[in-house]
Amino acid sequence: MASSIFNAPCSAPSVKGKNYDGLKPAVHGNLRFNAARNPSIEGCPKRVIIVRASEKKDGPVKKLGLSDAECEAAVAAGNVPEAPPVRPKPAAPAGTPVVPSLPLSRRPRRNRKSPAFRASFQETSISPANFVYPLFIHEGEEDTPIGAMPGCYRLGWRHGLVEEVAKARDVGVNSIVLFPKVPDALKTSTGDEAYNDNGLVPRAIRLLKDKYPDLVIYTDVALDPYSSDGHDGIVREDGVIMNDETVFQLCKQAVSQARAGADVVSPSDMMDGRVGAIREALDGEGFQHVSIMSYTAKYASSFYGPFREALDSNPRFGDKKTYQMNPANYREALVEAYADESEGADILLVKPGLPYLDIIRLLRDKSPLPIAAYQVSGEYSMIKAGGALKMIDEERVMMESLMCLRRAGADVILTYFALQAARCLCGEKR
């Protein structure tokens, strides 16, 4: 008679026959393996429980026909039961040439011949747990549509934000990243509003953590939403972005976000040395548990346009090429990755996503850390525009693009499609 043996903590409920159909606790002599009834084994960290199939039947077995012995005897005597015939080979269309089979020992198409086969051998999977949902917030009460990003809004932080997070959680997306639209009156050349403990982002974090304590909140650490110059750092009068002085401000911003309840702070500024400085600042304030997702390979890309419209954060002059990476460079990503690893980053991010699959794969192969990819606003808006013009199937292209990011090596994907894609994965049609 078959039996199963497993370890169970002492707090586990006793095994009772009525709760396990056809099973009963094993009895050795007078000892039944039940801690609730045996003081001698109470308090032990683990105990062995042996469960055996019961000899008693809960009810009569329904007889379907001949007994096993009668069936075997009939087959042995040549009275084999009928089964459906072999299906005929499908006919080729008229005019198909008759040719000998190619002498191939390996035909890769054999593993693609049906949906079941393809599902069995699929190498990459994707789920809502892989998504981080970027959300734009503002001080207003109403949700304001973003013209360059169809389907995206600047959400009112007290109502629209909470409602959007609830929708995402309903389909398994439990990670978000917040981006604030800061009033112009609060923007300064040094971005001091970035570390205001009662600023827009800290208030939104506290609100969400009060409503959804298990929500994973990522934050953006950079000065551009708070800067009157629209740059990620403090700008000197000759136009130079000041590195170390900016890092000083970023440390205060990261600590403020951690104090509000952020789970992951994400420096996107591309200043040298900021990961190590932020790690030291967080640890010094008792936030050793707060993770850092570094924008490790953030390129000076033309795909960011819609995002900057959403936050009204375009540079007031020049561009960001003195601190963001040259799109032509590949090996430089390793320089940034090794620096971020050594300084204490927990996650390495590549931005943009789809045009930089080679960089995602490079970091995946070279680093043991989790890799994130940001499917940026330009990527999102192109797919939306193509779908609206009926040039592409929006849903299929959306899912294919996300799968490609996963296949390249991304563990998590920051994507404005998070809610829509999760609904597709859950079988919803919206």
C-alpha positions as CSV (number, residue, x, y, z in Angstrom):
1,M,0.0,0.0,0.0
2,A,1.5,3.4,-1.0
3,S,2.4,6.0,1.6
4,S,3.6,9.5,1.7
5,I,6.1,10.9,4.2
6,F,6.5,14.7,4.8
7,N,7.7,17.1,7.5
8,A,5.2,19.4,9.1
9,P,5.6,22.1,11.7
10,C,4.1,21.3,15.1
11,S,1.4,24.0,14.5
12,A,0.0,22.2,11.5
13,P,-3.5,20.8,12.0
14,S,-3.8,17.1,12.6
15,V,-4.6,14.9,9.6
16,K,-8.1,13.6,9.8
17,G,-9.7,11.1,7.5
18,K,-12.8,13.1,6.9
19,N,-10.7,16.0,5.6
20,Y,-8.7,13.9,3.2
21,D,-10.8,11.7,1.0
22,G,-9.5,8.1,1.1
23,L,-6.6,8.9,3.5
24,K,-6.1,8.3,7.2
25,P,-3.3,9.0,9.7
26,A,-1.0,6.0,10.2
27,V,-1.0,4.3,13.6
28,H,2.1,2.6,15.0
29,G,1.0,0.5,17.9
30,N,-0.7,2.9,20.3
31,L,1.1,6.0,18.9
32,R,-0.9,8.1,16.4
33,F,1.2,10.7,14.7
34,N,-0.8,13.7,15.9
35,A,1.0,16.3,18.0
36,A,-2.4,17.6,19.2
37,R,-3.0,14.3,21.0
38,N,0.6,13.3,21.9
39,P,2.2,15.5,24.5
40,S,5.4,13.6,24.1
41,I,6.0,15.2,20.7
42,E,4.5,18.6,21.3
43,G,6.9,21.5,20.9
44,C,9.2,19.8,18.5
45,P,10.2,21.9,15.5
46,K,9.1,19.3,13.0
47,R,7.5,15.9,13.0
48,V,7.1,13.1,10.5
49,I,3.6,12.2,9.4
50,I,2.9,9.1,7.4
51,V,-0.3,9.1,5.4
52,R,-1.5,5.8,3.8
53,A,-4.4,5.1,1.5
54,S,-7.4,3.9,3.5
55,E,-8.7,0.4,2.9
56,K,-12.2,1.6,3.5
57,K,-14.2,2.9,0.7
58,D,-16.5,5.9,1.1
59,G,-19.1,4.3,-1.1
60,P,-19.7,1.5,-3.7
61,V,-17.5,1.6,-6.8
62,K,-19.6,2.1,-9.9
63,K,-19.1,-0.9,-12.3
64,L,-18.7,0.2,-15.9
65,G,-18.5,-3.2,-17.6
66,L,-16.3,-6.3,-17.5
67,S,-13.8,-6.8,-14.8
68,D,-10.1,-6.2,-15.4
69,A,-9.5,-10.0,-15.6
70,E,-12.3,-10.4,-18.1
71,C,-11.0,-7.6,-20.3
72,E,-7.4,-9.0,-20.3
73,A,-8.7,-12.5,-21.1
74,A,-10.8,-11.2,-24.1
75,V,-7.7,-9.4,-25.5
76,A,-5.6,-12.5,-25.1
77,A,-8.2,-14.5,-26.9
78,G,-8.0,-12.1,-29.9
79,N,-11.3,-10.2,-29.1
80,V,-9.7,-6.7,-29.2
81,P,-12.1,-3.8,-28.6
82,E,-12.7,-1.4,-31.4
83,A,-11.0,2.0,-31.5
84,P,-11.2,4.8,-34.0
85,P,-9.2,4.1,-37.2
86,V,-6.0,5.9,-38.1
87,R,-6.8,9.3,-39.6
88,P,-6.0,9.6,-43.3
89,K,-3.1,11.7,-44.3
90,P,-4.2,15.2,-45.3
91,A,-4.2,15.7,-49.1
92,A,-1.9,18.3,-50.7
93,P,-3.4,20.8,-53.1
94,A,-3.7,20.0,-56.7
95,G,-0.5,20.5,-58.6
96,T,1.8,19.9,-55.7
97,P,5.0,18.3,-57.0
98,V,5.8,14.8,-55.8
99,V,9.3,14.8,-54.4
100,P,11.3,12.4,-52.2
101,S,11.7,13.4,-48.6
102,L,14.7,15.4,-47.7
103,P,17.3,13.3,-45.8
104,L,17.0,15.5,-42.6
105,S,17.7,13.9,-39.2
106,R,16.6,17.1,-37.5
107,R,13.5,19.1,-38.4
108,P,13.0,22.0,-36.0
109,R,9.4,22.5,-37.2
110,R,8.4,19.3,-35.4
111,N,8.5,21.2,-32.1
112,R,6.3,24.0,-33.5
113,K,3.6,21.9,-35.1
114,S,0.7,22.6,-32.6
115,P,-0.2,25.2,-30.0
116,A,0.4,22.5,-27.3
117,F,3.9,21.8,-28.6
118,R,4.8,25.5,-28.9
119,A,3.6,26.2,-25.4
120,S,5.6,23.2,-24.0
121,F,8.9,24.5,-25.5
122,Q,8.4,28.3,-25.1
123,E,11.6,29.6,-23.6
124,T,10.4,33.0,-22.3
125,S,7.4,33.8,-20.3
126,I,5.8,37.0,-19.2
127,S,3.3,37.8,-16.4
128,P,1.9,40.9,-14.7
129,A,4.5,40.4,-12.0
130,N,7.1,41.5,-14.5
131,F,5.6,44.9,-15.0
132,V,6.3,48.2,-13.2
133,Y,3.5,50.7,-14.0
134,P,4.7,54.3,-14.5
135,L,2.1,56.8,-13.3
136,F,2.1,60.6,-13.8
137,I,0.6,62.6,-10.9
138,H,-0.2,66.3,-10.4
139,E,-1.7,68.5,-7.7
140,G,-5.1,68.8,-9.4
141,E,-8.2,66.9,-8.6
142,E,-9.0,65.9,-12.2
143,D,-7.2,63.4,-14.4
144,T,-5.8,65.3,-17.4
145,P,-5.2,63.4,-20.6
146,I,-1.7,63.6,-22.1
147,G,-2.0,64.4,-25.8
148,A,1.2,62.7,-27.0
149,M,0.5,59.5,-25.0
150,P,-3.0,58.2,-25.8
151,G,-4.6,56.4,-22.8
152,C,-2.2,58.1,-20.3
153,Y,-3.2,60.8,-17.8
154,R,-1.8,63.1,-15.3
155,L,-3.6,61.6,-12.3
156,G,-5.0,63.6,-9.4
157,W,-2.9,62.3,-6.5
158,R,-5.8,61.9,-4.1
159,H,-8.3,60.1,-6.3
160,G,-7.3,59.2,-9.8
161,L,-4.0,57.7,-8.6
162,V,-5.6,55.5,-6.0
163,E,-8.2,54.3,-8.6
164,E,-5.6,53.5,-11.2
165,V,-3.5,51.5,-8.7
166,A,-6.6,49.6,-7.8
167,K,-7.2,48.7,-11.4
168,A,-3.6,47.5,-11.8
169,R,-3.7,45.4,-8.7
170,D,-6.9,43.7,-9.8
171,V,-4.9,42.2,-12.7
172,G,-1.7,41.4,-10.8
173,V,0.4,44.5,-11.3
174,N,1.5,45.5,-7.9
175,S,4.6,47.6,-8.7
176,I,4.4,51.3,-9.8
177,V,6.8,54.2,-10.3
178,L,5.7,57.8,-9.7
179,F,6.5,60.8,-11.8
180,P,5.3,64.2,-10.7
181,K,4.2,67.2,-12.7
182,V,5.5,70.0,-10.4
183,P,3.9,73.5,-10.4
184,D,6.2,76.0,-12.1
185,A,6.1,78.2,-9.0
186,L,7.9,75.5,-7.1
187,K,10.7,75.0,-9.6
188,T,14.1,76.5,-8.8
189,S,17.6,76.3,-10.2
190,T,18.7,73.9,-7.4
191,G,15.5,71.8,-7.3
192,D,14.9,72.1,-3.6
193,E,11.3,71.0,-3.9
194,A,12.7,67.5,-4.7
195,Y,13.3,66.8,-1.0
196,N,10.3,68.5,0.5
197,D,8.9,65.9,2.9
198,N,5.4,67.3,2.2
199,G,5.9,67.5,-1.5
200,L,3.7,65.8,-4.1
201,V,5.6,62.5,-4.3
202,P,6.0,61.9,-0.5
203,R,2.3,62.7,0.0
204,A,1.3,60.3,-2.8
205,I,3.6,57.6,-1.3
206,R,2.1,58.0,2.2
207,L,-1.5,57.9,0.7
208,L,-0.8,54.7,-1.3
209,K,1.0,52.9,1.5
210,D,-1.9,53.7,3.9
211,K,-4.4,52.2,1.3
212,Y,-2.2,49.4,0.0
213,P,0.6,48.5,2.4
214,D,2.0,45.7,0.2
215,L,2.2,47.9,-3.0
216,V,5.8,48.1,-4.3
217,I,6.5,51.8,-4.9
218,Y,9.5,52.9,-7.1
219,T,10.4,56.6,-7.2
220,D,12.4,58.7,-9.6
221,V,15.5,60.4,-8.2
222,A,16.4,63.3,-10.5
223,L,16.1,67.1,-10.4
224,D,14.5,67.8,-13.9
225,P,10.8,67.8,-12.7
226,Y,11.8,70.3,-10.0
227,S,14.4,72.4,-11.9
228,S,13.6,75.7,-13.5
229,D,16.2,74.8,-16.1
230,G,14.7,71.4,-17.0
231,H,17.9,69.5,-16.5
232,D,18.6,66.5,-14.3
233,G,21.2,68.5,-12.3
234,I,22.2,72.0,-11.1
235,V,23.3,74.1,-14.1
236,R,26.3,76.4,-13.8
237,E,26.1,79.9,-15.5
238,D,28.3,78.6,-18.4
239,G,25.8,75.7,-19.0
240,V,27.8,73.0,-17.3
241,I,25.8,70.4,-15.3
242,M,27.4,70.3,-11.8
243,N,28.0,66.7,-10.8
244,D,28.9,66.5,-7.1
245,E,26.6,69.4,-6.0
246,T,23.7,67.6,-7.8
247,V,24.5,64.3,-6.1
248,F,24.3,66.1,-2.8
249,Q,20.7,67.2,-3.7
250,L,19.8,63.7,-5.0
251,C,20.8,62.1,-1.7
252,K,18.4,64.4,0.2
253,Q,15.7,63.6,-2.3
254,A,16.2,59.8,-2.0
255,V,16.1,60.0,1.8
256,S,12.9,62.0,1.7
257,Q,11.3,59.4,-0.5
258,A,12.4,56.6,1.7
259,R,11.1,58.3,4.7
260,A,7.7,58.5,3.1
261,G,7.7,54.8,2.4
262,A,9.3,54.2,-1.0
263,D,10.5,50.6,-1.5
264,V,12.9,51.4,-4.4
265,V,14.6,54.7,-5.2
266,S,15.7,55.0,-8.8
267,P,18.3,57.6,-9.7
268,S,17.8,58.5,-13.4
269,D,20.1,61.5,-13.5
270,M,23.2,59.8,-14.8
271,M,25.6,61.8,-12.5
272,D,28.8,60.0,-11.6
273,G,29.0,58.4,-8.2
274,R,25.4,59.0,-7.3
275,V,24.6,55.3,-6.5
276,G,27.3,55.0,-3.8
277,A,26.4,58.4,-2.3
278,I,22.7,57.6,-2.2
279,R,23.4,54.1,-0.6
280,E,25.5,55.8,2.1
281,A,22.8,58.4,2.7
282,L,20.0,55.8,3.0
283,D,22.0,53.6,5.3
284,G,23.0,56.5,7.4
285,E,19.3,57.4,8.0
286,G,18.4,53.8,8.8
287,F,16.9,52.8,5.4
288,Q,19.1,49.8,4.7
289,H,16.0,48.0,3.5
290,V,15.3,50.5,0.7
291,S,16.6,49.2,-2.7
292,I,18.3,51.2,-5.4
293,M,17.4,50.7,-9.1
294,S,20.0,52.6,-11.0
295,Y,19.3,54.0,-14.5
296,T,22.6,52.4,-15.5
297,A,22.5,52.7,-19.3
298,K,20.3,55.7,-19.9
299,Y,20.9,56.9,-23.4
300,A,20.5,60.5,-24.8
301,S,17.5,59.2,-26.9
302,S,15.0,60.9,-29.1
303,F,12.3,58.5,-27.8
304,Y,11.6,60.6,-24.6
305,G,9.6,63.4,-26.2
306,P,6.1,62.4,-25.0
307,F,7.3,61.9,-21.4
308,R,8.8,65.4,-21.3
309,E,5.4,66.8,-22.5
310,A,3.7,64.8,-19.7
311,L,5.9,66.4,-17.0
312,D,6.6,69.7,-18.8
313,S,10.3,69.0,-18.1
314,N,12.0,69.8,-21.4
315,P,15.4,71.4,-21.0
316,R,15.2,75.2,-21.3
317,F,18.4,75.1,-23.3
318,G,20.8,72.6,-24.9
319,D,20.4,68.9,-24.5
320,K,21.4,66.1,-22.0
321,K,24.3,64.6,-24.0
322,T,26.9,65.6,-21.4
323,Y,25.5,63.2,-18.9
324,Q,23.3,60.7,-20.7
325,M,25.0,58.1,-22.9
326,N,25.7,58.3,-26.6
327,P,23.3,56.0,-28.5
328,A,26.2,54.8,-30.6
329,N,28.1,53.3,-27.7
330,Y,27.9,49.7,-26.5
331,R,31.0,49.0,-24.3
332,E,30.4,52.1,-22.3
333,A,27.3,50.4,-20.8
334,L,29.7,48.0,-19.0
335,V,31.6,50.9,-17.5
336,E,28.4,52.2,-16.0
337,A,27.2,48.8,-14.9
338,Y,30.5,47.9,-13.1
339,A,30.4,51.3,-11.3
340,D,26.8,50.9,-10.2
341,E,27.4,47.3,-9.0
342,S,30.4,48.3,-7.0
343,E,28.5,51.3,-5.4
344,G,25.6,49.1,-4.2
345,A,22.9,49.2,-6.9
346,D,20.3,46.4,-6.5
347,I,18.8,46.6,-10.0
348,L,20.3,47.8,-13.2
349,L,18.1,49.6,-15.7
350,V,18.4,50.1,-19.5
351,K,16.5,53.0,-21.1
352,P,15.0,53.0,-23.8
353,G,14.0,49.4,-24.2
354,L,13.3,47.9,-27.6
355,P,16.0,49.9,-29.6
356,Y,18.5,48.8,-27.0
357,L,17.9,45.0,-26.7
358,D,21.6,44.4,-27.3
359,I,22.5,46.4,-24.2
360,I,19.9,44.6,-22.1
361,R,21.4,41.3,-23.2
362,L,24.9,42.6,-22.6
363,L,24.1,43.5,-19.0
364,R,22.2,40.3,-18.5
365,D,25.2,38.3,-19.5
366,K,27.8,40.3,-17.6
367,S,25.9,41.1,-14.3
368,P,24.4,38.9,-11.6
369,L,22.0,41.7,-10.7
370,P,18.4,41.9,-11.8
371,I,18.0,43.8,-15.1
372,A,15.1,46.3,-15.7
373,A,14.1,47.7,-19.1
374,Y,12.1,50.9,-19.6
375,Q,9.8,50.8,-22.6
376,V,9.7,54.6,-22.9
377,S,7.0,57.0,-24.0
378,G,8.1,57.2,-27.6
379,E,8.0,53.4,-27.9
380,Y,4.5,53.4,-26.4
381,S,3.2,56.2,-28.5
382,M,4.4,54.7,-31.8
383,I,2.6,51.5,-31.1
384,K,-0.6,53.4,-30.1
385,A,-0.4,55.6,-33.2
386,G,0.2,52.6,-35.5
387,G,-2.8,50.8,-33.9
388,A,-5.1,53.9,-34.2
389,L,-4.2,54.2,-37.9
390,K,-4.8,50.4,-38.4
391,M,-1.3,49.9,-39.7
392,I,-0.6,47.3,-37.0
393,D,-2.5,45.1,-34.6
394,E,-1.9,47.2,-31.4
395,E,-2.5,44.4,-29.0
396,R,-0.3,41.8,-30.7
397,V,2.6,44.3,-31.3
398,M,2.3,45.4,-27.7
399,M,2.6,41.9,-26.4
400,E,5.4,41.0,-28.8
401,S,7.4,44.0,-27.9
402,L,7.1,43.2,-24.2
403,M,8.1,39.5,-24.8
404,C,11.2,40.7,-26.8
405,L,12.3,42.8,-23.8
406,R,11.9,39.7,-21.6
407,R,13.7,37.5,-24.1
408,A,16.6,39.9,-24.2
409,G,17.0,39.5,-20.5
410,A,14.9,42.0,-18.6
411,D,13.5,40.7,-15.3
412,V,11.2,43.6,-14.9
413,I,9.8,46.1,-17.5
414,L,8.7,49.6,-16.8
415,T,5.9,50.1,-19.3
416,Y,2.9,52.3,-19.9
417,F,1.2,49.2,-21.3
418,A,1.3,47.5,-17.9
419,L,-2.4,47.7,-17.2
420,Q,-3.5,46.9,-20.8
421,A,-1.0,44.1,-21.1
422,A,-1.9,42.5,-17.8
423,R,-5.6,42.5,-18.8
424,C,-4.6,40.7,-22.0
425,L,-2.7,38.1,-20.0
426,C,-5.7,37.7,-17.7
427,G,-8.0,37.1,-20.7
428,E,-9.8,40.5,-20.4
429,K,-10.8,42.5,-23.5
430,R,-10.9,46.2,-23.0
